Amino acid sequence: MLLIKGGRVIDPESGRDETGSIVIADGKVKDFLPGGDAPRKFDGRVIEAGGKWVLPGLIDMHVHLRDPGYEWKEDIRSGTAAAAAGGFSSLVCMANTSPVNDHPEVTRYIREKAASQGTANVFPVAAVTRGMEGKEMTDFAELHEAGAIAFSDDGMPVRSSLVLRRALEYARAFDFLILEHAEDHELSEGGAANEGWTAHRLGIPGVPAAAEEIAIARDILLARQTEGRIHIQHISTKMGVDLLRMAKRAGLRVTGETAPHYFTLTDAAIEGYNTNAKMNPPLRGEEDRMAILEGIGDGTIDAIASDHAPHDEYTKRCEFVAASSGIIGLETALPLSMALLAGGKVSPARFVDLLSAGPARILGLKEKGSLRAGADADVTIVDPEAEWEFRESDVRSKSRNSPFFGWKMRGRAVAVLCRGRITHSLLKGVDPDA
Amino acid sequence: MEGGAEGEHPREGGVNPMEWRRKHVLGLADFSTEEMEFVVDTARSMEEVLTRDIKKVPALRGKTVINLFFESSTRTRTSFEIAGKRLSADVVNFSSAASSVSKGETLLDTAKNIDAMKPSIIVLRHPASGAAHFLSRHVSCSVINAGDGSNEHPTQGLLDLYAILKVKKKVKGLKISIIGDILHSRVVRSNLHSLGRMGANLYLCGPSTLVPKEMSRGGVTVTNDIREAVRDADVVMMLRIQLERQKTAYFPSLREYSRKYGLNTEVFSLAKKDAVIMHPGPINRGVELSDELADSSQSIILNQVETGVAIRMALLYLLAGGYGASH
């Protein structure tokens, strides 16, 4: 038995935002006790949460764990440690491993290693096509049985509209979700930064916004055609947000996410050929950044996901065009997203929706994203006032590719529970479970 | 025997005695206009050396300059080599045409190896934008950017400035049109600073696929009409159509390009009477520039080559501490 006592419990899924205590037993949420006065005598561990936010465990629905195949960049142990430290109790890992997660054996390997070594729930995404080659569909049903919760060729999006159409149509029968990294590779080829003044000035080949927007539009139209379910990953442009808004108005089963860097930074961050500001899609202009914020504020964007993309130093310590794309994000997503609250467009409940309830809804994780009685005891306890600096030496990930070192952050996960087990704690007298 | 009768150092009469603290020349983006003028003034005194019978001074004796070229280049490399040798530096050429941007580690490893041989200056030519900036963070010697991808070619920017100053005596207020592949041109990106910030009225012209509309800012005019660009121009600078940099076609054919954006006598007649023609070379004769104009009296293309040696001598001299040592 475990009691999280006297915190501000914010659980939009059950419409709750009030002071209270959460009782946990057998890895499940047992009860909610309103008010500051929890039972004096409690037969179990007590976590004092006065002044803290008690949230359903955060879910990062876009993570690259690099395991199997690129364990020197990240593995399941280090990746889930970074997740826990960053406030996440669950993560969704992409299929671009080596071998690609296109076979149930790979899916099972990830699930089993996560269960034995991980400090977060790990939900694997399997590839849409074998080898992510965009040709033949993977065995969706069998992969699902092995533990895959969705399908994506992230990074190598399905080029052929016909193949994607078939995949969406086939997946519909099982109500499987397809996650799309929206990119027209022909338009983006050779590009290394957002096509705009900064890239032109630095002489870096550009990636036009249209490369992403054309793919988003195609994906939406195919979702309409097939009545399949599609989720647009890491939206970075204004028109991308507009297209998603339009799709939702049309009643299509389309959802979308963005990543903290797209509402925090612009392409000005690449100045000086900073390879830690190189991502795919690239950081865009200020107008795009504002549109992402608006999309978050008005509910167009359903989720914030980090697109945690660990890369070893040498693939970033080189010429900008040659550098790998992507940054680590598990340990900065929470504070960067909390900065949205200061702007007033995002309420605490909406914040929880973007990082927990929303992803659970999109992914169909019925036991996650809520603190109602009976749900999994995944809990993130946040000190909303904590001020801290993100330092390279504190990083739990194996990789160090972040543009946010030295940033002053506000808001921090002080404890995380994963099915009742304490996976992270900065609280005095509360030690993580071994 | 080294050194002329006039002594160790070139004369520096008239040189602005500003302090030179720069370690690298990576681009003109962070050069002040005073600094650019100072380099030109230094080049002017270097030119005096070039008029001597023995075109050599011992200013950089014992210093090593390495030309590290990851792209083929004859004129820039030769220009740096001659500049270094006239200052008595030991100049070593290191070419690696086989390198590609996909092998990022090659640049770093090669550079660190070369740095370990303790040169004073590395002159880098590389196909990746930002390569010189990257290199400068990982070596202990000075770095001169001799062209990095589509980013900058600062010595070209300075020699263009000097070549124009020689014939026009000023840059401010001149209409200077640059015509051709603006998108991929590192020469343009340096000239935006050397000519643009010096007060020229800059026109960038070419087919719309090769002239980013975003470049129309800070007093720069973008046009797709060569006649508008050339009309009343003081300087017309033609750029090489870099077929090697184009993966897909940016225009239908060289024939059509030449018809719409090639400079011939008819179009050039719209320019001012005393207008001059420039080209960073190598020229595609008959494509961007007609044969007769290339060889006409209004062409200062070879003057550019000449000022190039002086500008590079000036920069090598300044970076190797020659200026500080003589004061």
Interface residues (C-beta under 8 A of the other chain):
Chain A: E189 G190 G196 W197 H200 R201 L202 G203 I204 P205 G272 Y273 Y314 T315 R317 C318 E319 F320 V321 A322 A323
Chain B: A29 V101 S102 K103 G104 E105 L107 L108 H126 A128 S129 G130 A131 H133 F134 D148 G149 S150 N151 E152 L183 R186 R189 P212 E214 M215 R217 K247
